[in-house]
Amino acid sequence: MTADPDPAAAAAGRAGVVQSVDRALHLVELLAAAGNGAGLADLARAAGLPQPTVHRLLRALHERGWVRQDADRRYAPGARLIGLGNAAQRLLAAGAQPFLREAVAVSGETANLAVLEADQVVYVAQAASPHRLRMFTEVGNRAPAHSTGVGKAMLAFLPEPTVRAMLARAGLPRRTASTITDPADFAAELADIRQRGYATDDGEEEVGVRCVAFPLTDPAGRAVAALSVSGPAARIPAGSVDDLAARLRPVAAACGGHLLHR
């Protein structure tokens, strides 16, 4: 005759497994945000965990190929994540297409879906405007985050330490006369974006182009992607931006709900 398992012990065991998974995933996120890798002490400090715990988790992640350790003993995301990232981008792009087409119907302008990767935005899907004169960004193209609507929309809804570290690496280089290059002004811009819920690019990346972009956030409120429409500033005058944003908001919300909250 065998004794029944202790329900409290079983529940504690499950909780411990979930906690370990959560901690390991947090470490992967910290490494992805670090850009140039991170040392054990830095990761332990950022995660708020003892170094032995972080080392144990990193060893398990290393064995799975999710983390690599360079010659200088710094840790970085592993090659295993490349395939996962590519697959996730393909799924995002396919799932976003109906919403991008709806955004085109609402605005008359080209709609894009973008994600952040290695301190830049990457355009992963697009639906073209019916106008003969239209904006076109090839899928797979990269652009600076600080001068694009999609980039600013995502940066505004990421943890501030992540944004500060990213801007420290990438800087705020001038792309046009309208690009925001002062750190204090850029921080104020992100605060305004958080308040109104959407970002604009008023010729900051390309002269004569205006863009309206919404972040697509996960259940924790962190930006995972951004949906935007862009077109000639003559067709999207500054005075029409609020109205256009109001029409795009439900499209972006539906897109985010479909892709990230199912």
Secondary structure by P-SEA (a helix, b strand, c coil): ccccccaaaaaaaaaaaaaaaaaaaaaaaaaaaccccccaaaaaaaacccaaaaaaaaaaaaaaccccccccccccccccaaaaaaaaaaaaaaaaaaaaaaaaaacccccbbbbbcccbbbbccbbbbcccbbbbbcccbbbbccccaaaaaaaaaccaaaaaaaaaacccccccccccccaaaaaaaaaaaaaaccccccccccccbbbbbbbbcccccccccccccccccccccccaaaaaaaaaaaaaaaaaaacccc
